[in-house]
Every structure is written in structure tokens, then in C-alpha cells.
Amino acid sequence: MSGSWVCVDASFIVGLVTHPRRDRLRRLLQTWQAEKTRAAAPALLFFEVANAAFQYGRHGTLSPAAVDDLLEMALSLPVKTFADADLHREAVAMARRLSLPATYDAHYLALADRLGCELWTLDLKLVRSVAAELDWVRLAAEPAP
């Protein structure tokens, strides 16, 4: 799929700060910006990013300053968020169709499907679980060795 949109999930955004291969993620963002490709996500994105940042701090993985930086960086990104009622309906349908255990990931999948764009994630389990049906779900970085 191609177009003027790309969908990113919370793992991608959190990975911009925490992933060992975060330079690849930053290059992807720069490429999209140069190509005038807009980033999209369900409004759920910022709830998930805030929680992930908080959990990293709570468990001592990130310092309080790094937690704050992660959240501020995420909030400052030019990501268009969607939270309309139809997206929730589409997410439930997508979760049913793909036999997903919850609708969180399905919101990202439904939005990417709606926009006709790729979904970029660091969630290898998600990529593997939908690969047979959705060839537009991309793993943003190879798993660490």
C-alpha cells in the first residue's frame, strides 16, 4: 500500500527513544517527512506511550527525566490522531476477523486499512500474527540478536 499516510503504533514511538536501533526509526521518520508522508494513529497512541514511559520509570529502566523526555517527544511529533466512533467499530471487526485477543492493536490496523497505508510497529508478535492476511504491516526494526 502506498499513499500520503503512514500509521505508527505506540511501540514505534516509544522505540524512537528506547530501542537499540532507534537510528533506523529516526531515519524512517525523516524519510516520511521528506516525502511529505503524514503520520497517523488512533488517539489511543498517547495513552499507550504515556503508560509505557511511566512503566519504564517505575521499573527503573528510564530516569524520571528520560520518562518526561520520551513523553514530550511523543507529544511533539506531527502525528494526526483519530478517535471517531467508526474507528472503534472497525477495530472490533478487525479484531474479530484476525482473532486478536483485544482491540488495542486492531485500532491501529483498522486505521491503516481505512487510510490505505502501511502500519509500522516494533511488535514482532503482531506482525507475525497478521502477516498471512495483512501484507502492509511492517516491522520497523529487526529484532535484537
C-alpha angles and dihedrals in degrees: 000000000000138000143108095309139068123185120219128190132213093265089059093050094045088046090060086074106023110030118102089229096045092135089070090053091050090050090052090053091048091050092050091049092049089050091046090240111158122223119229136184140161112266085252086080096083094045089055094044092049091050094047091050091048092049092050088054094043091054094044096247092120130029118243088254091052090049090053091046092051091051094045092048091051093047091050096053116108095246118149109219127208126202107160124142093247091059090060091050091048091049093053090049091048092049090051093047093050096037092237118173094230140008099243095093090034090064090061091044093048092049093049089048091050093049094043093235142119123273113221119203143154090219103112091180091057093047091051094045095055102029095102092058107023115048092175097070107103132197105227096206134014113255115266113263 
